Amino acid sequence: MISCSSTPKPVDKQVFTDSDSTKISPKIEVGAEQTNQYLPLLKDKNIALVVNPTSRIKNSHLVDSLLSLGIHIKVIFAPEHGFRGDADAGEHIKNGKDSKTGLPIISLYGKNKKPDPSQLKNVDIIVFDIQDVGVRFYTYISTMHYVMEACAEQNKKMIILDRPNPNGDIVAGPILDTSKYRSFVGMHPIPIVHGCTVGELANMINGESWLKNGIKCNLTIIPCKNYTHQTPYSLPVKPSPNLNNDTSIRIYPSLCLLEPTDVSIGRGTYNPFTVLGIPYTIDSNINYTFTPKSIIGMSKYPKHKNKTCYGYQAIQLDTTLLTKSFSPIPFQYYYQLYKTEGKEKDFITSLQFLKQLIGNDLYLEYLKDKNSPYPHGEINNYILLRRKYLLYPK
């Protein structure tokens, strides 16, 4: 067992390194770096950007790079966590101005999720450049959906500067039942780990007529170079405050299902989405502890704040997490633990939110009772659908 510690040992950032050091793959070039492919489309046009801290060309933010190249940027749209990326999950983000450039910033998180006609009145093209992590309930793809819809409704062109999916080698988890559980944390009938880049997913949204009333977005994708879905990719900038290393990104699809439960998944520590714990001891063998604290820029009001939580590093519960990306085991372990201790009613703190994350009644029953039939069929159909929209080799 791991020795007792109030601050969990940081997880090694490089978990996706190719074990065969003799292989030298060509360096991946993200869409944003291929300026020769999209600058001609932006010249003499009024541009809106949907960006956050991951929107970079090497060491320069896309906003600064485009301004230096003479591109006319009219407005910046910011997703969840904000333009600078330091807002908590679910935190209200105010509109404002960028202190460096003076450009107006409009939040697309909260009540205003879709650019309205007044916000796009003087805009010709919207450029979307945000690093995603390939998980259905990661809200950047919901923002992308609404921006596509606004462009289709207002006859604007949209350009997506594609980036690799760090979980792009996996397709796993339940398919969202959009008739019951469609929300901002899940808008499309796709599995939790969907195996697409944002560019591929945008093509799927268009191709499957998932925008309102089946409208189509005038869409151009600038794809990555030298990328396949099996190519390891360590993100150069954390995509959100609590996904701060490769391990957290890999385990996030599984541990996020514990958000609407009594279990802490490490928010309020410097190892979020890698540790699990509860503020009392049920299993006498547990000797691993951590204490969630308020951390500005990561988690101001974490679950079980200032309480000692007893638990595990997540990969202790399921050593396959790093290879599978999605596993029901962490949820099932704690559900059965609470049930055995007669604390079942204390386990789930928001059933509706849990249903929105899982998105599928059959899979929820499987999580509660692993002897229930595992719902296989839908994901096989999705895998066939996905093939139609892949831009990169599997």
C-alpha positions as CSV (number, residue, x, y, z in Angstrom):
1,M,0.0,0.0,0.0
2,I,1.0,3.6,-0.5
3,S,2.3,5.4,2.6
4,C,0.1,8.0,4.2
5,S,0.4,11.5,2.7
6,S,-1.6,14.7,2.8
7,T,-0.2,15.8,-0.6
8,P,-0.3,12.9,-3.2
9,K,2.9,12.4,-5.1
10,P,2.6,14.1,-8.5
11,V,1.9,11.7,-11.3
12,D,4.5,11.4,-14.0
13,K,3.5,13.7,-16.8
14,Q,5.0,11.5,-19.6
15,V,2.7,8.5,-19.6
16,F,2.3,8.3,-23.4
17,T,5.9,8.1,-24.4
18,D,6.7,5.6,-27.1
19,S,8.5,2.7,-25.4
20,D,10.6,2.0,-28.5
21,S,13.1,4.9,-28.5
22,T,14.4,3.7,-31.9
23,K,11.2,5.0,-33.6
24,I,11.4,8.6,-34.7
25,S,8.0,9.8,-35.9
26,P,7.6,13.1,-37.9
27,K,6.6,16.0,-35.6
28,I,2.9,16.6,-35.5
29,E,1.9,20.0,-36.9
30,V,-1.5,21.2,-35.6
31,G,-3.9,23.1,-37.8
32,A,-3.0,26.5,-36.3
33,E,0.7,26.1,-37.3
34,Q,-0.2,25.7,-41.0
35,T,-0.8,29.4,-41.5
36,N,-0.3,29.1,-45.3
37,Q,-3.4,26.9,-45.4
38,Y,-5.8,29.4,-43.8
39,L,-4.3,33.0,-43.9
40,P,-5.5,33.5,-47.5
41,L,-9.0,32.7,-46.3
42,L,-8.8,35.4,-43.6
43,K,-7.2,38.2,-45.6
44,D,-9.3,41.4,-45.7
45,K,-12.1,39.6,-43.7
46,N,-13.5,40.5,-40.3
47,I,-12.7,37.6,-38.0
48,A,-14.1,36.2,-34.7
49,L,-12.1,33.7,-32.7
50,V,-13.3,30.9,-30.4
51,V,-10.1,30.4,-28.4
52,N,-8.6,29.7,-24.9
53,P,-5.1,29.2,-23.6
54,T,-4.5,26.1,-25.7
55,S,-5.0,28.2,-28.9
56,R,-1.3,28.6,-29.7
57,I,1.2,28.6,-32.6
58,K,4.2,27.3,-30.8
59,N,4.9,29.9,-28.1
60,S,2.5,32.6,-29.3
61,H,-1.2,32.8,-28.7
62,L,-3.3,32.6,-31.9
63,V,-4.8,36.1,-31.2
64,D,-1.3,37.6,-31.1
65,S,0.0,35.7,-34.1
66,L,-3.0,36.7,-36.3
67,L,-2.8,40.3,-35.2
68,S,0.9,40.4,-36.0
69,L,0.0,39.1,-39.5
70,G,-2.5,41.8,-40.2
71,I,-5.7,39.8,-39.7
72,H,-8.7,41.9,-38.6
73,I,-10.0,40.4,-35.4
74,K,-13.3,41.8,-34.3
75,V,-14.2,39.7,-31.2
76,I,-13.0,36.8,-29.1
77,F,-15.5,34.2,-27.9
78,A,-14.5,32.2,-24.8
79,P,-15.7,28.7,-23.8
80,E,-16.0,27.2,-20.3
81,H,-13.0,28.2,-18.0
82,G,-12.7,31.5,-20.0
83,F,-10.2,33.0,-22.4
84,R,-7.3,32.8,-20.0
85,G,-8.5,29.3,-18.7
86,D,-8.5,30.0,-15.0
87,A,-12.2,29.7,-14.1
88,D,-13.5,26.8,-12.1
89,A,-15.7,24.2,-13.8
90,G,-19.2,25.7,-14.0
91,E,-18.1,29.1,-12.8
92,H,-20.0,32.1,-14.4
93,I,-17.7,34.0,-16.8
94,K,-18.3,37.7,-17.5
95,N,-17.9,39.4,-20.8
96,G,-15.0,41.9,-20.9
97,K,-11.9,43.1,-22.8
98,D,-8.6,41.4,-23.3
99,S,-6.1,43.5,-21.3
100,K,-3.3,42.9,-23.8
101,T,-5.1,43.7,-27.1
102,G,-8.2,45.6,-26.0
103,L,-10.4,43.1,-28.1
104,P,-13.9,42.4,-26.7
105,I,-14.4,39.0,-25.1
106,I,-17.8,37.4,-25.1
107,S,-18.4,34.3,-22.9
108,L,-20.1,31.3,-24.5
109,Y,-20.6,29.7,-21.2
110,G,-23.7,30.3,-19.0
111,K,-26.9,31.8,-20.4
112,N,-25.2,32.8,-23.7
113,K,-24.0,29.6,-25.3
114,K,-24.5,30.6,-28.9
115,P,-23.4,33.8,-30.7
116,D,-26.4,35.9,-31.5
117,P,-26.9,38.0,-34.6
118,S,-25.7,41.2,-32.9
119,Q,-22.5,39.5,-31.8
120,L,-21.7,38.4,-35.4
121,K,-23.1,41.4,-37.2
122,N,-19.7,42.6,-38.4
123,V,-18.0,39.2,-38.7
124,D,-17.3,37.3,-41.9
125,I,-15.6,34.2,-40.6
126,I,-15.4,32.4,-37.2
127,V,-12.2,30.5,-36.4
128,F,-12.4,27.8,-33.8
129,D,-9.1,26.6,-32.3
130,I,-9.4,24.8,-29.0
131,Q,-7.6,21.7,-27.7
132,D,-10.2,19.0,-26.8
133,V,-9.6,15.7,-24.9
134,G,-12.0,13.4,-26.8
135,V,-14.7,13.1,-24.1
136,R,-18.4,13.6,-24.7
137,F,-19.0,15.7,-21.6
138,Y,-16.0,18.0,-22.0
139,T,-18.0,21.1,-23.0
140,Y,-15.7,22.6,-25.6
141,I,-17.4,20.3,-28.2
142,S,-20.8,21.6,-27.1
143,T,-19.5,25.2,-27.6
144,M,-18.3,24.1,-31.1
145,H,-21.8,22.8,-31.9
146,Y,-23.5,26.0,-31.0
147,V,-21.0,28.1,-32.9
148,M,-21.5,25.9,-36.0
149,E,-25.3,26.4,-35.5
150,A,-24.9,30.2,-35.3
151,C,-22.8,30.2,-38.4
152,A,-25.3,28.1,-40.3
153,E,-28.2,30.3,-39.2
154,Q,-26.4,33.6,-39.9
155,N,-24.7,32.5,-43.2
156,K,-21.1,32.8,-41.8
157,K,-18.2,30.7,-42.7
158,M,-16.4,28.7,-40.0
159,I,-12.8,27.4,-40.0
160,I,-11.7,24.8,-37.5
161,L,-7.9,24.5,-36.8
162,D,-7.7,20.9,-35.9
163,R,-5.6,19.4,-33.0
164,P,-4.9,15.8,-32.0
165,N,-7.1,14.0,-29.6
166,P,-5.0,12.6,-26.7
167,N,-7.6,9.9,-26.2
168,G,-8.1,9.4,-30.0
169,D,-7.0,5.8,-30.0
170,I,-10.0,4.7,-27.9
171,V,-13.8,4.4,-28.5
172,A,-15.5,3.4,-25.3
173,G,-18.5,3.9,-23.0
174,P,-22.2,4.3,-23.3
175,I,-23.9,6.2,-26.2
176,L,-25.9,9.3,-25.1
177,D,-29.7,8.9,-25.4
178,T,-30.4,12.4,-26.7
179,S,-34.1,12.0,-26.3
180,K,-33.7,11.8,-22.5
181,Y,-30.4,13.3,-21.5
182,R,-29.2,15.9,-24.0
183,S,-27.6,18.8,-22.2
184,F,-24.5,21.0,-22.4
185,V,-22.5,18.1,-21.0
186,G,-23.7,15.9,-23.8
187,M,-25.4,16.9,-27.1
188,H,-24.7,14.1,-29.5
189,P,-25.4,10.4,-29.7
190,I,-21.8,9.4,-29.3
191,P,-20.0,7.4,-26.6
192,I,-18.2,9.0,-23.6
193,V,-14.8,8.5,-25.3
194,H,-15.7,9.2,-29.0
195,G,-12.3,8.8,-30.7
196,C,-12.6,11.9,-32.9
197,T,-10.7,15.2,-33.2
198,V,-12.8,18.3,-33.1
199,G,-12.5,18.5,-36.9
200,E,-13.7,14.9,-37.4
201,L,-16.6,15.5,-34.9
202,A,-17.6,18.7,-36.6
203,N,-17.8,16.9,-39.9
204,M,-20.0,14.2,-38.2
205,I,-22.3,16.9,-36.7
206,N,-22.7,18.4,-40.2
207,G,-23.0,15.0,-42.0
208,E,-25.5,13.5,-39.6
209,S,-27.6,16.7,-39.6
210,W,-27.3,17.1,-35.8
211,L,-27.6,20.9,-35.9
212,K,-31.0,22.4,-35.3
213,N,-33.5,21.7,-38.1
214,G,-30.8,19.8,-39.9
215,I,-29.1,23.0,-41.1
216,K,-25.5,22.8,-42.4
217,C,-22.5,24.9,-41.5
218,N,-20.2,26.2,-44.2
219,L,-17.2,24.5,-42.7
220,T,-13.5,24.3,-43.5
221,I,-11.1,22.0,-41.5
222,I,-7.4,22.6,-41.4
223,P,-6.2,19.2,-40.5
224,C,-3.1,18.2,-38.5
225,K,0.0,16.9,-40.3
226,N,1.8,13.6,-39.3
227,Y,-1.0,12.6,-36.9
228,T,-2.7,9.2,-36.7
229,H,-5.2,8.1,-34.0
230,Q,-2.4,5.9,-32.6
231,T,0.1,8.7,-32.3
232,P,1.0,9.6,-28.7
233,Y,0.4,13.2,-28.0
234,S,1.3,15.0,-24.8
235,L,-0.6,18.3,-24.6
236,P,1.8,21.4,-24.5
237,V,-0.8,23.5,-22.6
238,K,-3.3,22.1,-20.0
239,P,-6.7,22.1,-21.6
240,S,-8.5,23.2,-18.4
241,P,-7.5,23.9,-14.8
242,N,-8.0,20.4,-13.4
243,L,-6.6,18.4,-16.3
244,N,-3.0,19.2,-15.7
245,N,-1.1,16.1,-16.8
246,D,-1.4,13.3,-19.3
247,T,-2.6,10.8,-16.6
248,S,-5.5,13.0,-15.6
249,I,-6.5,13.4,-19.2
250,R,-6.4,9.7,-19.7
251,I,-8.4,8.8,-16.6
252,Y,-10.8,11.8,-16.7
253,P,-13.5,9.9,-18.7
254,S,-13.8,7.3,-15.9
255,L,-13.4,9.5,-12.8
256,C,-15.7,12.2,-14.0
257,L,-18.6,9.8,-13.4
258,L,-17.9,10.2,-9.7
259,E,-18.4,14.0,-9.8
260,P,-22.1,13.7,-8.8
261,T,-21.3,11.4,-5.9
262,D,-19.9,11.7,-2.4
263,V,-16.4,10.7,-3.7
264,S,-13.7,13.3,-4.1
265,I,-11.7,12.9,-7.3
266,G,-8.9,15.2,-6.2
267,R,-10.3,18.6,-7.0
268,G,-8.7,20.9,-4.4
269,T,-5.3,19.1,-4.8
270,Y,-2.6,19.4,-7.4
271,N,-3.4,15.9,-8.7
272,P,-7.1,16.2,-9.7
273,F,-8.6,13.3,-11.7
274,T,-5.9,10.9,-10.5
275,V,-6.9,10.3,-6.9
276,L,-10.1,9.1,-5.2
277,G,-11.2,9.4,-1.6
278,I,-14.0,9.9,1.0
279,P,-13.8,11.8,4.3
280,Y,-14.1,8.7,6.5
281,T,-12.6,5.2,6.6
282,I,-14.7,2.3,5.5
283,D,-11.9,0.0,4.5
284,S,-9.4,-0.4,7.3
285,N,-6.7,-1.3,4.8
286,I,-6.7,2.2,3.3
287,N,-3.7,4.3,4.4
288,Y,-3.6,6.8,1.5
289,T,-4.9,10.3,2.3
290,F,-5.3,13.7,0.8
291,T,-7.0,16.9,2.0
292,P,-8.8,19.1,-0.6
293,K,-8.1,22.8,-0.2
294,S,-9.3,25.9,-2.0
295,I,-6.8,26.5,-4.9
296,I,-7.4,29.7,-6.8
297,G,-7.2,29.0,-10.6
298,M,-8.0,25.3,-10.1
299,S,-10.8,24.7,-7.6
300,K,-12.1,27.4,-5.2
301,Y,-14.8,25.3,-3.5
302,P,-13.8,21.6,-3.7
303,K,-15.9,18.8,-2.4
304,H,-14.9,17.9,1.2
305,K,-12.9,21.0,1.5
306,N,-10.3,20.9,4.4
307,K,-11.4,17.3,5.3
308,T,-9.0,14.4,5.3
309,C,-10.0,12.0,2.6
310,Y,-9.1,8.3,2.7
311,G,-8.6,6.5,-0.6
312,Y,-6.4,5.6,-3.5
313,Q,-4.5,6.7,-6.5
314,A,-7.0,5.8,-9.2
315,I,-4.7,3.4,-11.0
316,Q,-4.6,1.3,-7.9
317,L,-8.2,0.4,-8.4
318,D,-7.9,-0.4,-12.1
319,T,-4.4,-0.8,-13.5
320,T,-5.9,-0.8,-17.1
321,L,-7.1,2.8,-16.9
322,L,-4.1,4.2,-18.8
323,T,-4.7,1.8,-21.7
324,K,-8.5,1.7,-21.7
325,S,-9.2,5.4,-21.0
326,F,-12.7,4.5,-19.9
327,S,-13.5,2.0,-17.2
328,P,-16.6,1.5,-14.9
329,I,-14.5,0.0,-12.1
330,P,-13.9,3.2,-10.0
331,F,-17.6,3.9,-9.9
332,Q,-18.6,0.3,-9.3
333,Y,-16.1,0.0,-6.5
334,Y,-17.4,2.9,-4.5
335,Y,-21.1,2.2,-5.3
336,Q,-20.7,-1.4,-3.9
337,L,-18.7,-0.1,-0.9
338,Y,-21.4,2.4,0.0
339,K,-24.1,-0.2,-0.6
340,T,-22.4,-2.8,1.6
341,E,-22.0,-0.2,4.4
342,G,-25.7,0.7,4.2
343,K,-24.8,4.2,2.9
344,E,-26.2,3.8,-0.6
345,K,-28.5,6.8,-0.2
346,D,-25.4,9.0,0.6
347,F,-23.5,7.9,-2.5
348,I,-25.2,9.7,-5.4
349,T,-25.5,13.4,-4.7
350,S,-27.1,14.4,-8.0
351,L,-28.9,11.7,-9.9
352,Q,-29.9,13.9,-12.8
353,F,-26.3,15.1,-13.4
354,L,-25.1,11.5,-13.2
355,K,-27.7,10.5,-15.8
356,Q,-26.6,13.3,-18.1
357,L,-22.9,12.2,-17.8
358,I,-23.6,8.6,-18.4
359,G,-26.4,9.3,-20.8
360,N,-27.8,5.8,-21.0
361,D,-30.3,4.1,-18.6
362,L,-29.0,0.6,-19.4
363,Y,-25.4,1.6,-18.7
364,L,-26.5,3.1,-15.4
365,E,-28.0,-0.2,-14.4
366,Y,-24.8,-1.9,-15.4
367,L,-22.8,0.5,-13.2
368,K,-25.0,-0.4,-10.2
369,D,-24.9,-4.1,-10.9
370,K,-22.1,-5.5,-13.1
371,N,-24.2,-8.7,-13.5
372,S,-26.6,-6.7,-15.6
373,P,-26.2,-7.1,-19.4
374,Y,-23.5,-4.8,-20.8
375,P,-25.1,-2.7,-23.6
376,H,-22.7,-3.5,-26.6
377,G,-24.8,-3.0,-29.7
378,E,-24.9,0.8,-29.9
379,I,-21.2,1.4,-29.7
380,N,-20.6,-1.1,-32.6
381,N,-23.0,1.0,-34.7
382,Y,-21.1,4.2,-33.7
383,I,-17.7,2.7,-34.6
384,L,-19.1,2.1,-38.2
385,L,-20.5,5.7,-38.3
386,R,-17.1,7.1,-37.1
387,R,-15.3,5.6,-40.0
388,K,-17.1,7.8,-42.4
389,Y,-15.7,11.0,-40.9
390,L,-12.1,10.1,-40.0
391,L,-9.5,12.5,-41.4
392,Y,-6.6,10.5,-40.0
393,P,-5.5,6.9,-40.1
394,K,-6.9,4.7,-37.3
